[in-house]
Amino acid sequence: SVRSFLKKQHLGRYNEEEVSKKKAELNTREEQQKAAAEAISVGSRCKVEVPGQPTKLGTVMYVGTTEFKSGYWVGVNYDEPLGKHNGTVQGKQYFECQDKYGAFVKPLSVTVGDFPEEDYGLDEI
């Protein structure tokens, strides 16, 4: 069978060296996420840069761990309706914002700084 072949050849999860290397990388990445999360404070303005998506501006509304996925997450209230939800995920409310304005991103994708809210002049229409 495939399983016995993998065991004999020490491939995949049966290669202890490779498995330990992946665990070490995962722990390093988790520590980086934790350090980045601790540097972010709720209420500060931020820029979110996720690969493959446009750059978005918003306000940090939540920093910490969540029930829907392990690790550290940053809840962001975007200036434009580019999010996925209103701060509630799987029935638990982490923060409040308008529908489609909230999203959770990894701390390494968030840059905190002086990013003023852009006025698009939509109130005049």
CORJODA-V824978 format. One record per backbone hydrogen bond with DSSP energy under -0.5 kcal/mol. NH is the residue of the N-H (numbers start at 0). CO is the residue of the C=O. E is the energy in kcal/mol with one decimal. If there is no record, write none. Layout:
# CORJODA-V824978
nh = <NH:NH>
co = <CO:CO>
e = <E:E>
This chain:
# CORJODA-V824978
nh = <4:5:6:7:8:9:9:10:13:14:15:18:19:20:21:22:23:24:25:26:27:28:29:30:31:32:33:34:35:36:37:38:39:42:43:45:46:47:48:48:49:52:55:57:58:59:60:61:63:65:65:72:73:74:75:75:76:77:77:78:81:82:83:84:88:91:93:93:94:96:100:100:101:102:104:108:109:110:111:112:114:115:119:123:124>
co = <0:1:2:3:4:5:6:5:10:11:13:14:15:16:17:18:19:20:21:22:23:24:25:26:27:28:29:30:31:32:33:34:36:59:40:57:110:55:46:108:47:49:47:45:76:43:74:74:72:68:70:63:104:61:73:102:58:75:100:56:79:99:101:101:91:88:86:91:86:85:84:97:84:75:73:105:106:46:109:44:112:113:117:120:121>
e = <-1.8:-2.7:-2.3:-2.5:-2.4:-0.7:-0.6:-2.2:-1.9:-1.5:-1.0:-2.3:-2.4:-1.9:-2.3:-2.2:-2.1:-2.2:-2.4:-2.4:-2.2:-2.6:-2.3:-2.2:-2.1:-2.3:-2.4:-2.4:-2.4:-2.5:-2.2:-1.0:-1.1:-2.8:-1.4:-2.6:-2.5:-3.3:-0.6:-2.6:-0.5:-2.0:-2.1:-2.1:-2.0:-2.8:-3.3:-1.5:-2.4:-0.7:-0.6:-3.1:-2.6:-2.7:-0.5:-3.1:-2.8:-0.8:-3.3:-2.2:-2.7:-2.6:-2.8:-2.0:-2.5:-1.8:-2.9:-0.6:-1.0:-1.1:-0.7:-1.7:-2.7:-1.6:-2.3:-1.9:-1.3:-2.7:-0.5:-1.8:-1.3:-0.7:-0.7:-0.7:-0.7>
